[in-house]
Amino acid sequence: MKRLKILPTIGPSSEKENNIKTILGFTNIVRTNGSHNTIDWHENISRKIKSINSEALHLLDIPGVKPRTNNFQTENISKNEIILFHFGKVKKSEYKKIKLTKPIPPIDSKNKFFFLADGQFKFKILNFGTNFIIGKSYSSFELHPQKGLNIPDAIYNNELQLKHYKSFLNKCHNIKYDVIGLSYVQSSDIIKKIRKKFSDKILVSKIENKEGLNNVNEIISESDVIMIDRGDLAAEVGNHNLFNAVLQITYATKKQGKPLIMATENLISMFKKNEPTKSEIMSLGISSLIDGDFIMLSEETAVSYNWHNTLKWLDNYLNKLRLVSLNDQLNILGNKKYLNDPLNDSSNSKLNPSIWESFKFNSNYNFVFISRTGASIKEFKKKYKSNQSIVVTDRISTLNLCKFWKDVSPIYLKSIETFNNPVNMIKILKKYKNLIFNSNRNKAVCLFILNPRKDSFANCIYFIDKKDFN
């Protein structure tokens, strides 16, 4: 099973060009958080990213409808202190007031608590009304600027969400971004509307509340990539439901063959330490075991001055981590007839619709897809989640999407039409033989899919052996 990839966030502590260059030595996808900093700042960062590596992908995580604290300086909150959080104007109050950036969603009278900063800080609800909520803090803490406010079981206004999305993205035309991160996605409708206007972008949907969880399958179906924001998710569905919710989203994502990003507090303890906690180490192992594709670092690389050490530690850990997933254990070597077929005996007939059910290959065999849209790799990933794959494509959008799977290596060519000729195919693939036959793997299956249909029919299948490339 191939190692997890790293998705770092660039922020104030890592924004210098030399720092970004260092970060891009660990990954080819980086993130900036639109909820923080100015549009000009994001433009500047995107120019730096592309000047260092024009093929690196910039994920712009855009702010959604969730309210955030509108404090520009750190606020000290004491245990049992009563705070009034509000959006817009409020009457005079004896309590400390903290403004919010967005309206507060409807609150059920049964709710007893709300949270700040990805569920880190808990408040008891004392009173609430239209766009204000009063709570008593359970702990003393420092409230840093622009922290999210979560109300369990809240349902957000989708029309307001879409309005915020479009308003923000309309300001971003000078930002060189490739991927849009959508917060608090609750249904597939909003994804369809964003895709209609931004069809050239990869869409990453974050499932962060109970409503999104209820509609998980339709959200995944319309998304390119799924992100699990464990902080907001825990605050919205409850800590006791977090693990089951993560497994539910993971299972549904992998069932549909989509890439998965695991986010929030993966290595938060390394703000001030050189080594993570044992709990964080176990959590990283579980993320790999359940077939995650990316570990996202947020505050760890955006605002921590220990970001470089954190990246080095994680990169080293993931390189040494050795797991055998449940999927690998079940992928027992299957039909040897296919594997023994020589290259020149390949058939030009189209694949049976049940092709993905027919192939039962051990994960020791690599797969090469010659595909324009990438639809075939999605179908393949539904059944063979951990197999190493190479995708050759002539579309930039497919090339970029393939970067989000941890075990897919994309190759870009100006045209894949030349693969209609087996002689040309071998000539081209010889250039990439070290990639195709990596890790002492001597056999590969090559599927040429020029005009895919729903069931991912292939024009040709080639069964290739390393000796044919010598």
C-alpha positions in Angstrom: 0.0 0.0 0.0 1.5 3.3 -1.1 2.2 6.0 1.6 -0.2 8.8 2.4 0.6 12.2 0.8 1.0 15.5 2.7 -1.2 18.6 2.1 0.4 21.5 3.9 -1.3 24.9 4.4 0.7 28.0 3.7 0.2 30.9 6.2 2.0 33.7 8.0 4.8 31.5 9.3 5.6 29.8 6.0 4.7 32.6 3.4 8.2 33.5 2.4 9.3 32.3 -1.0 12.2 30.1 0.3 9.7 28.5 2.8 7.3 27.7 0.0 10.1 26.2 -2.1 10.9 24.0 0.9 7.3 23.0 1.3 7.0 22.1 -2.4 10.0 19.7 -1.9 7.6 17.6 0.2 4.4 17.7 -2.0 3.0 18.9 -5.3 -0.3 20.2 -3.8 -0.5 23.1 -1.2 -3.4 24.9 0.4 -4.3 28.4 1.5 -7.3 29.2 3.7 -9.6 31.9 2.3 -11.0 32.5 5.7 -7.8 34.2 6.7 -5.7 36.9 5.1 -6.6 39.2 2.2 -7.3 38.5 -1.4 -4.0 40.3 -2.3 -2.2 38.0 0.1 -3.6 34.9 -1.6 -2.7 36.3 -5.1 0.9 36.9 -3.9 1.1 33.4 -2.5 -0.3 31.8 -5.7 2.3 33.6 -7.8 5.1 32.3 -5.6 3.7 28.7 -5.8 3.5 28.8 -9.6 6.9 30.5 -10.1 8.6 27.8 -8.1 6.7 24.9 -9.7 4.2 25.6 -12.4 2.7 22.1 -12.2 2.0 22.3 -8.4 -1.6 22.6 -7.5 -3.0 25.4 -5.4 -6.0 24.4 -3.3 -8.0 27.6 -2.3 -10.2 26.7 0.6 -13.0 29.2 0.4 -15.0 30.5 3.4 -18.5 29.2 3.8 -21.5 30.1 5.8 -20.2 29.1 9.2 -19.8 32.1 11.5 -16.3 33.0 12.8 -15.2 35.3 15.5 -14.3 38.7 14.1 -11.6 39.6 16.6 -8.4 40.9 15.2 -6.4 40.4 18.4 -6.2 37.5 20.8 -8.9 37.5 23.4 -8.4 36.0 26.9 -11.4 34.0 28.0 -11.6 32.9 31.7 -13.3 29.8 33.0 -17.0 30.5 33.8 -16.8 33.9 32.0 -20.0 34.8 30.1 -19.6 36.0 26.6 -22.1 37.4 24.1 -21.4 36.4 20.5 -23.3 38.4 17.9 -23.7 39.2 14.2 -24.7 42.8 13.5 -25.8 45.3 16.1 -27.0 44.3 19.6 -28.3 46.2 22.6 -26.0 47.1 25.4 -24.9 44.2 27.6 -23.1 43.6 30.9 -21.2 40.8 29.2 -18.1 40.8 27.1 -19.1 41.0 23.4 -17.4 39.3 20.5 -18.6 40.0 16.9 -19.1 37.3 14.4 -18.5 37.3 10.6 -21.7 35.6 9.5 -25.2 35.1 10.7 -25.9 32.4 13.4 -27.8 29.4 12.0 -31.2 28.5 13.6 -30.7 27.1 17.1 -32.8 24.2 18.5 -34.1 25.0 22.0 -32.9 21.5 23.0 -29.3 22.5 22.4 -27.3 23.0 25.6 -23.8 23.7 24.3 -21.8 25.3 21.5 -18.1 25.3 20.6 -15.3 27.5 19.3 -12.2 26.7 17.3 -13.0 23.3 15.8 -14.6 22.1 19.0 -11.6 22.9 21.3 -13.6 25.2 23.6 -17.0 24.5 25.0 -19.7 26.9 26.2 -23.0 26.3 28.0 -25.9 28.1 26.2 -27.5 30.7 28.6 -29.6 32.5 26.1 -30.0 33.1 22.3 -32.0 35.0 19.8 -31.8 36.3 16.2 -28.1 36.5 15.5 -26.8 36.4 19.1 -25.9 33.6 21.5 -24.8 34.0 25.1 -22.6 31.3 26.7 -20.5 30.5 29.8 -17.0 29.1 29.1 -16.1 25.8 30.5 -12.3 26.7 30.5 -9.8 29.5 30.4 -8.1 29.9 27.0 -6.8 32.3 24.5 -9.2 32.9 21.6 -7.1 33.6 18.5 -8.6 35.7 15.6 -11.1 34.3 13.2 -12.0 31.1 15.0 -15.2 29.2 14.0 -18.3 28.9 16.1 -20.1 25.5 15.9 -23.6 24.8 17.1 -24.4 21.0 17.2 -27.0 19.8 14.7 -27.2 23.1 12.9 -28.5 23.2 9.4 -27.1 26.1 7.3 -28.9 28.1 4.6 -27.8 26.7 1.3 -28.8 29.8 -0.7 -26.8 32.0 1.7 -23.9 29.5 1.4 -23.9 29.7 -2.4 -24.1 33.5 -2.2 -21.0 33.6 0.0 -19.2 31.1 -2.3 -19.8 33.1 -5.5 -19.1 36.4 -3.9 -15.7 35.3 -2.7 -14.8 33.5 -5.9 -15.7 36.5 -8.0 -12.9 38.4 -6.1 -10.4 35.7 -6.8 -9.9 36.0 -10.6 -6.3 37.0 -10.1 -5.5 34.1 -7.8 -3.8 31.3 -9.7 -5.7 28.4 -8.0 -6.5 25.0 -9.4 -8.7 23.5 -6.7 -11.7 24.8 -4.8 -12.3 23.7 -1.2 -16.0 23.9 -0.3 -16.9 24.1 3.4 -20.0 22.7 5.0 -21.4 21.0 1.9 -24.9 19.7 2.9 -26.2 18.6 -0.5 -25.1 17.9 -4.1 -27.1 20.9 -5.5 -24.5 23.4 -4.4 -21.7 21.4 -5.9 -23.5 21.3 -9.3 -24.0 25.1 -9.3 -20.4 25.8 -8.5 -19.1 23.3 -11.1 -21.3 24.9 -13.7 -19.5 28.2 -13.3 -16.0 26.8 -12.4 -15.9 23.8 -14.7 -12.1 23.9 -15.0 -11.5 23.5 -11.3 -11.2 20.4 -9.1 -13.9 20.5 -6.4 -13.1 19.3 -2.9 -16.2 18.9 -0.7 -15.9 19.0 3.1 -18.5 17.0 5.0 -18.6 18.7 8.4 -22.1 18.5 9.9 -25.1 16.1 10.4 -26.9 17.3 7.3 -23.9 16.7 5.1 -23.6 13.2 6.8 -27.2 12.5 5.9 -26.5 13.3 2.3 -23.0 11.8 2.1 -23.5 9.6 -1.0 -25.0 12.3 -3.2 -22.3 14.8 -2.1 -19.5 12.3 -2.9 -21.0 11.5 -6.3 -20.8 15.1 -7.5 -17.4 15.9 -5.9 -13.9 15.2 -7.2 -12.3 14.8 -3.8 -13.7 14.5 -0.2 -12.2 16.1 2.8 -13.0 15.1 6.4 -12.7 18.1 8.7 -12.6 16.2 12.0 -12.7 19.4 14.1 -15.9 20.9 12.7 -17.4 17.4 12.3 -16.8 16.5 16.0 -18.3 19.8 17.1 -21.4 19.4 15.0 -22.2 15.7 15.5 -20.6 15.2 18.9 -17.3 13.7 20.0 -19.0 10.4 20.8 -20.2 10.1 17.1 -16.9 11.3 15.5 -15.3 7.9 14.8 -18.3 6.3 13.3 -19.0 9.4 11.2 -15.4 9.3 9.9 -15.8 5.6 9.0 -19.1 6.3 7.3 -17.7 9.0 5.1 -14.5 7.0 4.4 -16.5 3.9 3.3 -18.8 5.9 1.1 -15.9 7.8 -0.5 -13.9 4.7 -1.3 -17.0 2.9 -2.5 -17.3 5.5 -5.2 -13.6 5.5 -6.0 -12.8 9.0 -4.9 -9.7 10.4 -3.2 -9.9 11.3 0.6 -8.2 14.0 2.6 -8.0 13.7 6.4 -7.9 17.1 8.1 -7.7 18.9 11.4 -5.2 18.6 14.3 -3.2 15.8 12.8 0.0 17.1 14.4 -1.2 20.0 16.5 1.0 19.1 19.5 4.1 19.8 17.3 3.5 23.6 17.6 5.9 23.5 20.5 7.3 19.9 20.5 9.7 18.0 18.3 7.7 14.8 18.5 4.0 14.2 18.3 1.8 12.5 20.9 1.2 8.8 20.8 -2.5 9.5 20.1 -1.5 11.5 17.0 0.8 8.7 15.8 -2.1 6.2 16.2 -4.4 8.5 14.4 -2.0 8.8 11.4 -1.8 5.0 11.3 -5.6 4.7 11.2 -5.9 7.3 8.4 -3.5 5.1 6.4 -5.2 1.9 7.3 -8.7 3.2 6.2 -7.1 4.1 2.8 -6.9 7.9 3.2 -4.9 9.7 0.4 -3.8 12.9 2.1 -2.9 14.1 5.6 -3.7 17.8 5.7 -1.6 20.1 7.9 -3.4 23.4 8.7 -2.2 25.5 11.7 0.8 23.1 11.9 2.4 24.7 8.8 0.4 28.0 8.5 1.0 29.6 11.9 3.5 27.4 13.7 7.2 28.3 13.5 8.0 24.7 13.9 6.4 23.9 10.5 9.6 22.7 8.9 10.4 20.2 11.6 6.7 19.0 11.5 6.9 18.4 7.8 10.2 16.5 8.0 8.9 14.4 10.9 5.7 13.5 9.0 7.5 12.8 5.7 9.9 10.5 7.5 7.1 8.8 9.4 5.0 8.1 6.3 8.1 6.7 4.5 8.7 4.2 7.2 5.0 3.4 7.9 4.2 -0.1 6.7 0.6 -1.3 6.7 -1.3 -4.0 4.9 -4.9 -2.8 4.4 -7.9 -5.0 4.6 -8.3 -4.5 0.8 -4.8 -5.8 0.2 -5.5 -8.9 2.2 -8.6 -9.6 0.1 -6.9 -9.0 -3.2 -5.7 -12.6 -3.6 -3.9 -13.5 -6.8 -6.7 -14.4 -9.2 -7.1 -15.4 -12.8 -3.6 -16.4 -14.0 -4.9 -16.8 -17.5 -4.9 -13.0 -18.0 -1.5 -12.5 -16.4 0.1 -15.1 -18.7 -1.3 -13.7 -21.9 1.6 -12.3 -24.0 1.6 -8.7 -25.2 1.0 -9.6 -28.9 -2.1 -11.7 -28.1 -4.1 -8.8 -26.7 -7.6 -8.4 -28.1 -9.0 -5.3 -29.7 -12.5 -6.2 -28.6 -14.2 -3.9 -26.1 -14.3 -5.0 -22.5 -17.3 -6.6 -20.9 -19.3 -4.2 -18.7 -18.3 -6.4 -15.7 -14.6 -5.9 -16.4 -13.9 -4.6 -12.9 -15.6 -7.7 -11.4 -13.6 -10.0 -13.7 -10.1 -8.8 -12.8 -8.8 -10.2 -9.6 -5.3 -9.1 -9.4 -2.9 -9.1 -6.5 -1.7 -5.6 -5.5 1.8 -6.5 -6.7 0.6 -5.8 -10.2 0.6 -2.3 -11.6 -2.1 -0.9 -13.9 -1.6 1.6 -16.7 -4.7 3.5 -17.9 -4.5 5.5 -21.2 -7.5 7.7 -20.5 -8.7 11.1 -21.6 -11.3 11.8 -18.9 -10.0 9.6 -16.0 -13.4 7.9 -15.7 -11.8 4.5 -15.9 -9.5 5.1 -12.8 -12.6 6.1 -10.8 -14.3 2.8 -11.7 -11.2 0.9 -11.0 -10.7 2.6 -7.6 -14.2 1.5 -6.5 -13.0 -2.1 -6.4 -9.2 -2.0 -6.2 -8.6 0.7 -3.7 -4.9 0.1 -3.0 -3.5 -1.0 -6.3 -0.7 1.1 -7.8 -1.8 2.8 -11.0 -0.4 4.9 -13.8 -2.6 7.2 -15.8 -1.5 8.6 -19.2 -3.7 11.4 -20.3 -3.8 14.4 -22.7 -6.1 16.5 -20.5 -4.7 18.8 -17.8 -7.9 18.5 -15.7 -7.4 14.7 -15.6 -3.7 15.1 -14.8 -4.5 17.3 -11.9 -7.2 15.1 -10.5 -5.0 12.1 -10.5 -2.6 13.9 -8.2 -5.1 13.5 -5.4 -4.9 9.7 -5.2 -1.9 8.6 -3.2 -1.2 5.5 -5.4 -1.9 7.0 -8.8 1.0 8.4 -10.9 -0.2 10.7 -13.7 1.7 11.2 -17.0 0.8 14.0 -19.5 1.1 13.6 -23.3 0.0 16.1 -26.0 -2.2 13.3 -27.5 -3.0 9.8 -26.5 -4.3 8.9 -30.0 -0.9 7.4 -30.8 -1.7 4.5 -28.5 -4.0 3.1 -31.2 -0.9 1.6 -32.6 0.7 -1.0 -30.3 4.2 -0.3 -31.6 3.8 3.4 -30.7 2.4 2.4 -27.3 5.5 0.3 -26.4 7.8 3.0 -27.7 6.1 5.6 -25.4 5.8 3.4 -22.4 9.4 2.4 -22.6 10.2 5.9 -21.5 8.4 5.3 -18.3 9.3 1.7 -17.6 10.9 2.5 -14.2 7.6 3.9 -13.1 5.5 1.1 -14.6 7.6 -1.7 -13.2 8.6 -0.1 -9.9 9.2 -2.0 -6.6 10.4 -5.1 -8.4 7.0 -5.6 -10.1 7.5 -7.4 -13.4 4.0 -7.4 -14.8 1.5 -4.7 -15.6 -2.0 -4.5 -17.2 -2.4 -1.6 -19.7 -5.9 -0.5 -20.6 -6.4 1.9 -23.6 -9.6 3.8 -23.1 -10.1 6.5 -25.7 -13.9 6.9 -25.7 -15.1 5.8 -22.3 -18.8 5.1 -21.6 -20.5 4.7 -18.3 -19.1 1.2 -17.7 -15.6 2.3 -18.7 -15.2 0.2 -21.8 -11.7 -0.1 -23.2 -10.5 -0.1 -26.8 -7.7 -2.5 -26.0 -6.2 -4.4 -23.1 -2.5 -5.2 -23.1 -0.8 -7.6 -20.7 2.8 -6.5 -20.5 5.9 -8.0 -19.0 9.1 -6.2 -18.0 11.1 -8.4 -20.3 9.2 -6.9 -23.3 10.7 -3.5 -22.4 14.4 -4.6 -22.3 
